[in-house]
Amino acid sequence: MLGNPYDRDCPTRQLLDRIGDQWTVLIVGALTDGPLRFTEIGKRVDGISQKVLTQTLRSLVRDGILVRTAYPVIPPKVEYELTQLGRNLAEPLELLDRWARQHMDQVTAARAAYDAENAATAS
């Protein structure tokens, strides 16, 4: 099903919102090397709250990007892993990560120039 993401009611827009979310990008990146437990993901994705991690993981499982596996052991053990769909998504997200790392100096310089220009006009 192809849609028009510029239409606010299009399901494609909802999917773009999900995969463009900062936490989704970081969680998918954290899982590219293999399955992790909830606490391991939280440690790799510094700054995410437990509530947001839980919500994001549920959404990614619902969207078929992750699979959640609960093992029948005590204490309970749950792991999250990328599905084939998730591994496919990881490829373009890795390109975005690389782009951000390569261009951060330019973005920082542009921000500083913008801020300096706007501080001068605001005074």
Backbone as CSV, one residue per row, in Angstrom:
resi,resn,N_x,N_y,N_z,CA_x,CA_y,CA_z,C_x,C_y,C_z
1,MET,0.844,-1.176,0.000,0.000,0.000,0.000,0.893,1.244,0.000
2,LEU,0.781,2.004,-1.037,1.509,3.266,-1.106,0.600,4.376,-0.639
3,GLY,1.169,5.291,0.061,0.387,6.408,0.553,1.113,7.708,0.309
4,ASN,0.492,8.767,0.716,1.069,10.096,0.583,1.377,10.616,1.986
5,PRO,2.654,10.590,2.393,2.981,11.009,3.753,2.725,12.489,4.017
6,TYR,2.461,13.251,2.972,2.160,14.670,3.161,0.696,14.878,3.549
7,ASP,-0.097,13.803,3.453,-1.483,13.806,3.918,-1.469,13.405,5.391
8,ARG,-2.005,14.248,6.257,-1.888,13.998,7.699,-2.558,12.714,8.159
9,ASP,-3.507,12.184,7.408,-4.188,10.961,7.813,-3.570,9.700,7.213
10,CYS,-2.481,9.850,6.487,-1.866,8.708,5.813,-1.089,7.841,6.809
11,PRO,-1.291,6.526,6.774,-0.541,5.630,7.662,0.970,5.710,7.434
12,THR,1.383,6.042,6.218,2.807,6.186,5.931,3.416,7.285,6.792
13,ARG,2.682,8.359,7.011,3.184,9.443,7.864,3.380,8.946,9.290
14,GLN,2.458,8.146,9.764,2.593,7.600,11.116,3.848,6.733,11.224
15,LEU,4.112,5.952,10.178,5.309,5.114,10.184,6.568,5.968,10.132
16,LEU,6.571,7.016,9.316,7.719,7.924,9.264,7.934,8.604,10.615
17,ASP,6.856,8.974,11.277,6.975,9.552,12.622,7.643,8.553,13.578
18,ARG,7.265,7.289,13.491,7.823,6.256,14.370,9.313,6.064,14.083
19,ILE,9.671,5.878,12.806,11.073,5.568,12.507,11.968,6.801,12.547
20,GLY,11.361,7.992,12.529,12.138,9.218,12.637,12.317,9.682,14.074
21,ASP,11.690,9.010,14.994,11.791,9.352,16.407,13.205,9.083,16.897
22,GLN,13.766,10.005,17.684,15.150,9.842,18.156,15.359,8.535,18.896
23,TRP,14.380,8.120,19.679,14.568,6.905,20.471,14.532,5.670,19.590
24,THR,13.685,5.666,18.576,13.642,4.538,17.646,14.973,4.385,16.939
25,VAL,15.515,5.491,16.447,16.796,5.458,15.748,17.874,4.859,16.658
26,LEU,17.922,5.300,17.901,18.948,4.830,18.822,18.728,3.384,19.257
27,ILE,17.483,2.987,19.479,17.189,1.607,19.877,17.522,0.640,18.748
28,VAL,17.107,0.975,17.539,17.424,0.114,16.391,18.942,0.009,16.238
29,GLY,19.632,1.131,16.377,21.092,1.097,16.301,21.718,0.240,17.387
30,ALA,21.171,0.308,18.586,21.695,-0.483,19.703,21.519,-1.978,19.473
31,LEU,20.499,-2.343,18.723,20.194,-3.765,18.515,20.816,-4.347,17.250
32,THR,21.592,-3.571,16.523,22.163,-4.092,15.271,23.171,-5.213,15.504
33,ASP,23.783,-5.256,16.688,24.761,-6.310,16.966,24.138,-7.572,17.561
34,GLY,22.829,-7.553,17.787,22.178,-8.736,18.323,21.205,-8.392,19.423
35,PRO,20.523,-9.412,19.949,19.488,-9.193,20.957,20.054,-8.643,22.257
36,LEU,19.219,-7.837,22.926,19.580,-7.263,24.220,18.388,-7.315,25.155
37,ARG,18.690,-7.333,26.439,17.650,-7.237,27.456,17.290,-5.771,27.651
38,PHE,16.146,-5.543,28.281,15.626,-4.196,28.516,16.684,-3.298,29.167
39,THR,17.303,-3.785,30.237,18.277,-2.943,30.952,19.511,-2.672,30.103
40,GLU,19.897,-3.622,29.271,21.051,-3.414,28.389,20.756,-2.334,27.352
41,ILE,19.537,-2.346,26.829,19.145,-1.306,25.864,19.164,0.050,26.558
42,GLY,18.615,0.108,27.770,18.593,1.355,28.527,19.979,1.904,28.801
43,LYS,20.947,1.024,29.034,22.326,1.469,29.266,22.959,1.994,27.982
44,ARG,22.664,1.346,26.866,23.243,1.789,25.584,22.634,3.088,25.104
45,VAL,21.350,3.265,25.373,20.638,4.477,24.930,20.579,5.427,26.128
46,ASP,21.677,6.066,26.366,21.819,6.955,27.521,20.786,8.075,27.473
47,GLY,20.107,8.294,28.599,19.163,9.395,28.712,17.710,9.025,28.504
48,ILE,17.426,7.814,28.053,16.030,7.410,27.849,15.452,6.951,29.188
49,SER,14.233,7.398,29.469,13.580,6.963,30.710,13.027,5.549,30.518
50,GLN,12.794,4.864,31.625,12.227,3.515,31.549,10.856,3.537,30.887
51,LYS,10.071,4.572,31.190,8.726,4.685,30.618,8.794,4.839,29.103
52,VAL,9.659,5.726,28.626,9.767,5.953,27.185,10.365,4.728,26.505
53,LEU,11.331,4.081,27.145,11.901,2.858,26.583,10.831,1.784,26.443
54,THR,10.033,1.603,27.475,8.949,0.621,27.428,7.972,0.939,26.304
55,GLN,7.539,2.195,26.206,6.581,2.597,25.166,7.165,2.403,23.770
56,THR,8.419,2.789,23.599,9.038,2.684,22.280,9.230,1.226,21.887
57,LEU,9.676,0.396,22.818,9.836,-1.029,22.519,8.500,-1.660,22.139
58,ARG,7.447,-1.341,22.873,6.119,-1.880,22.537,5.696,-1.478,21.130
59,SER,5.911,-0.211,20.791,5.540,0.277,19.463,6.342,-0.420,18.370
60,LEU,7.622,-0.629,18.620,8.466,-1.282,17.615,8.108,-2.757,17.455
61,VAL,7.719,-3.403,18.530,7.238,-4.785,18.438,5.928,-4.804,17.654
62,ARG,5.033,-3.888,17.970,3.735,-3.802,17.287,3.913,-3.584,15.787
63,ASP,4.915,-2.753,15.422,5.157,-2.445,14.009,5.941,-3.538,13.291
64,GLY,6.357,-4.572,14.014,7.077,-5.672,13.384,8.559,-5.400,13.185
65,ILE,9.086,-4.365,13.829,10.497,-4.004,13.688,11.350,-4.786,14.693
66,LEU,10.765,-5.087,15.845,11.431,-5.889,16.868,10.583,-7.097,17.202
67,VAL,11.246,-8.103,17.744,10.549,-9.239,18.323,10.948,-9.290,19.795
68,ARG,9.974,-9.560,20.639,10.191,-9.678,22.084,10.093,-11.152,22.437
69,THR,11.149,-11.658,23.071,11.167,-13.062,23.465,11.272,-13.145,24.982
70,ALA,10.262,-13.785,25.584,10.254,-13.996,27.038,10.625,-15.452,27.299
71,TYR,11.648,-15.637,28.121,12.113,-16.980,28.450,11.490,-17.428,29.772
72,PRO,11.039,-18.687,29.851,10.373,-19.186,31.071,11.393,-19.587,32.146
73,VAL,12.073,-18.579,32.684,13.051,-18.814,33.740,12.770,-17.867,34.891
74,ILE,13.367,-18.169,36.031,13.233,-17.296,37.193,14.641,-16.852,37.576
75,PRO,14.911,-15.576,37.655,14.010,-14.459,37.372,13.692,-14.378,35.878
76,PRO,12.585,-13.708,35.551,12.175,-13.616,34.148,13.265,-12.989,33.281
77,LYS,13.392,-13.504,32.080,14.357,-12.974,31.121,13.617,-12.641,29.828
78,VAL,13.754,-11.383,29.395,13.117,-10.922,28.169,14.183,-10.265,27.311
79,GLU,14.205,-10.619,26.039,15.145,-10.011,25.101,14.385,-9.397,23.935
80,TYR,14.996,-8.374,23.369,14.462,-7.716,22.176,15.478,-7.880,21.065
81,GLU,14.961,-8.128,19.862,15.840,-8.367,18.725,15.194,-7.780,17.469
82,LEU,16.032,-7.322,16.551,15.513,-6.822,15.285,14.948,-7.977,14.467
83,THR,13.818,-7.746,13.841,13.275,-8.694,12.869,13.980,-8.428,11.534
84,GLN,13.636,-9.185,10.520,14.190,-8.907,9.184,13.798,-7.497,8.751
85,LEU,12.570,-7.112,9.042,12.111,-5.758,8.734,12.951,-4.725,9.484
86,GLY,13.251,-4.998,10.745,14.077,-4.109,11.549,15.504,-4.022,11.044
87,ARG,16.070,-5.166,10.609,17.428,-5.157,10.054,17.457,-4.354,8.759
88,ASN,16.387,-4.459,7.999,16.280,-3.682,6.766,16.217,-2.187,7.073
89,LEU,15.505,-1.817,8.129,15.419,-0.421,8.559,16.757,0.079,9.095
90,ALA,17.523,-0.789,9.731,18.804,-0.389,10.322,19.770,0.145,9.276
91,GLU,19.680,-0.333,8.046,20.604,0.099,6.993,20.498,1.605,6.713
92,PRO,19.317,2.142,6.382,19.262,3.589,6.151,19.494,4.407,7.421
93,LEU,19.132,3.865,8.580,19.392,4.585,9.827,20.891,4.674,10.097
94,GLU,21.635,3.648,9.714,23.093,3.682,9.865,23.686,4.771,8.963
95,LEU,23.123,4.946,7.779,23.579,6.016,6.886,23.310,7.386,7.503
96,LEU,22.147,7.556,8.118,21.840,8.818,8.796,22.801,9.070,9.952
97,ASP,23.107,8.031,10.706,24.057,8.144,11.810,25.422,8.584,11.276
98,ARG,25.865,7.944,10.220,27.159,8.294,9.631,27.154,9.735,9.131
99,TRP,26.059,10.140,8.474,25.949,11.517,7.970,26.043,12.505,9.136
100,ALA,25.321,12.240,10.214,25.327,13.142,11.370,26.726,13.263,11.960
101,ARG,27.429,12.149,12.090,28.777,12.175,12.649,29.741,12.944,11.742
102,GLN,29.609,12.731,10.429,30.517,13.378,9.478,30.272,14.880,9.354
103,HIS,29.042,15.314,9.574,28.691,16.709,9.333,28.427,17.519,10.599
104,MET,28.653,16.934,11.769,28.356,17.633,13.012,29.145,18.925,13.148
105,ASP,30.410,18.944,12.735,31.210,20.166,12.818,30.590,21.285,11.978
106,GLN,30.120,20.951,10.785,29.494,21.954,9.918,28.193,22.467,10.530
107,VAL,27.422,21.573,11.094,26.160,21.975,11.717,26.436,22.858,12.932
108,THR,27.423,22.483,13.726,27.781,23.287,14.897,28.226,24.684,14.478
109,ALA,29.028,24.777,13.420,29.487,26.079,12.924,28.319,26.903,12.398
110,ALA,27.401,26.265,11.687,26.228,26.973,11.165,25.355,27.496,12.304
111,ARG,25.189,26.696,13.333,24.398,27.130,14.494,25.047,28.329,15.180
112,ALA,26.359,28.250,15.370,27.076,29.351,16.026,26.957,30.634,15.207
113,ALA,27.090,30.529,13.892,26.970,31.702,13.021,25.558,32.274,13.081
114,TYR,24.582,31.420,13.048,23.174,31.842,13.123,22.901,32.541,14.449
115,ASP,23.340,31.910,15.551,23.115,32.473,16.877,23.816,33.834,17.026
116,ALA,25.034,33.955,16.518,25.767,35.217,16.595,25.076,36.300,15.795
117,GLU,24.584,35.935,14.626,23.883,36.902,13.776,22.583,37.355,14.434
118,ASN,21.861,36.428,15.005,20.585,36.771,15.637,20.772,37.493,16.960
119,ALA,21.856,37.216,17.664,22.137,37.945,18.907,22.486,39.392,18.595
120,ALA,23.175,39.627,17.482,23.558,40.982,17.085,22.333,41.799,16.660
121,THR,21.391,41.182,15.979,20.185,41.896,15.517,19.179,42.071,16.641
122,ALA,19.241,41.221,17.665,18.295,41.325,18.780,18.671,42.440,19.746
123,SER,19.949,42.854,19.748,20.360,43.889,20.685,20.087,45.278,20.195
